[in-house]
Amino acid sequence: MSPYSDAFARSIDDPDGFWLDAASSIDWITAPTRALDDSAPPIYRWFPDGTLNTSANALDRHVAAGRGDRPALIWDSAMVG
């Protein structure tokens, strides 16, 4: 199987494990132990017991990793030139 096929199969066979592994790629204040809370459809909650800071994940962790001198965002607009 290809890496894509393996990942796809795992996402179907073990969705909770698949998404918890994916979530480990970001920094959590409190790491989640569940990927999806589907106990009250149609309201679904992703990583319901996890806590994170999106700003820290978007910027701060990259500065801490030594990339603070690189552009954080490059914006190119076809409308504004």
JOKAFEN-V906311 format. One record per backbone hydrogen bond with DSSP energy under -0.5 kcal/mol. NH is the residue of the N-H (numbers start at 1). CO is the residue of the C=O. E is the energy in kcal/mol with one decimal. If there is no record, write none. Layout:
nh->NH co->CO e->E
nh->NH co->CO e->E
This chain:
nh->6 co->2 e->-2.7
nh->7 co->3 e->-2.5
nh->8 co->4 e->-2.9
nh->9 co->5 e->-2.7
nh->10 co->6 e->-2.3
nh->11 co->7 e->-2.3
nh->12 co->8 e->-1.4
nh->13 co->9 e->-3.0
nh->14 co->10 e->-3.1
nh->18 co->14 e->-2.8
nh->19 co->15 e->-2.6
nh->20 co->16 e->-2.3
nh->21 co->17 e->-2.2
nh->22 co->18 e->-2.0
nh->23 co->19 e->-2.3
nh->24 co->20 e->-0.9
nh->24 co->21 e->-0.6
nh->25 co->22 e->-1.6
nh->26 co->23 e->-1.5
nh->29 co->51 e->-2.7
nh->30 co->51 e->-1.9
nh->37 co->45 e->-3.0
nh->38 co->36 e->-0.8
nh->40 co->43 e->-0.7
nh->41 co->38 e->-0.6
nh->43 co->40 e->-2.4
nh->44 co->42 e->-0.7
nh->45 co->37 e->-1.9
nh->47 co->35 e->-3.4
nh->48 co->45 e->-0.5
nh->50 co->47 e->-1.7
nh->51 co->30 e->-2.2
nh->54 co->52 e->-0.6
nh->57 co->53 e->-1.9
nh->58 co->54 e->-2.3
nh->59 co->55 e->-2.5
nh->60 co->55 e->-1.0
nh->61 co->56 e->-2.7
nh->62 co->59 e->-1.1
nh->63 co->59 e->-1.7
nh->64 co->60 e->-2.6
nh->65 co->61 e->-1.1
nh->66 co->63 e->-2.0
nh->67 co->62 e->-2.5
nh->68 co->63 e->-0.6
nh->70 co->67 e->-1.4
nh->75 co->73 e->-0.6
nh->76 co->74 e->-0.5
nh->78 co->76 e->-0.5
nh->81 co->77 e->-1.2
